[in-house]
Amino acid sequence: MQTEILMIGTELLLGQIQDTNAAYMARALAAGGINLYWKTTVGDNTERINKALQLGLLRSDVILCSGGLGPTVDDITRECVSHVMDMPLEYHDDLYQVIVERFRHRNRSLSENNKRQALLPCGAAPIYNSRGTACGLIAESEKGIIICMPGVPHELKAMLHQVVIPYLCWNFDIHRTIHYRVLKVYGMGESRVDAAIGDIINNSDNPTIGLLASRDAVRVRITASAAAKADAEVLIEPIDALIRQRLEEWATGIECE
C-alpha cells in the first residue's frame, strides 16, 4: 500500500504556522507499518487542491488530508474531494445535530455556516470528531481512498489514532511496524561516512540505511520493517554493530540518538 499526505492551508505556505501535523502523521504511520511516499502542501485554492488530489490518486492508494474542514468559505476540502471523486455533496442532519449539541454544551451561538460541516460526499463515511465540530471523512471509490481530517492538531491526532490508522491496518491487512534507530557519528563528514559504509547501504534491503548531515554530527538512520518493534530491533542490531565496527577507526565518537 502506498500512502501520501496532503496538507491544506495557505497559512502553511506563508509560514504563519509550523506544520507539526505532517511530522506527527509521518511518525504515527510508520509506527503503524504504513508506507508514506509523498507529502504535498497546497493553499486554499480549489484548482490547486483538485490537481493535488488527482495526482495523488494516480500514484497512491490512499491520500490523507489535513485542513480545510471548517465552516468558512475558504474551507473547501469537502467540495474538492466531492469533485475529484465524482461524489456529490449531501447534507446530513444527524451530523449537524451533533454540532448543535456541542455548541449548546459550550454555551456558544451557532452560525448558519456551520451547516457546511454537515456536508459529506455521497457515500463517504463520517469520522466523528470527539474534540471539535469539524467532521472528518473517508471517501472510497474505484479511483482510490481519500481520508480527510481537521487541521487543528489535537483533533487530527485523536482521529488518526482512534479511526484512521486502525481502518488502514484493517482495510489493507497490515500487521507490522516500521522502526528506526539513529547513530550519531562525530568527527567525520558525510562523504567520508558514505565512503566507509556505502557498500553496507547498497547491500542492505531490510533494514535500509540513510545518511543525514547536521552541524554536530552525521546521522546514520537504520530503518527496519517487522511484525513488532522487538523484531525490528533484532534486524537492526547486526547492522548497527557492523557500522560501528567499520567507523570506529575514524570517528571520534558514535552514539545512539
VENQUI-V389482 format. One line per field, one symbol per residue. burial: + if it has 16 or more other C-alpha atoms within 10 Angstrom, else -. A space follows every 10 residues. Layout:
burial = ???
This chain:
burial = --++++++++ -++-----+- ++--++-+++ ++++++---- ++++++--++ -++--++--+ ++++++++++ +---++++++ ++-++-+++- ----++-+++ -+-------- ---+++++++ +--+-++++- --++++++++ ---+++++++ +++-++++++ ---++--+-- ---+-+++++ ++++++-+++ --++--+--+ +-----+++- +-----++++ ++++++-++- -++-++--++ --++--+--- +--+---
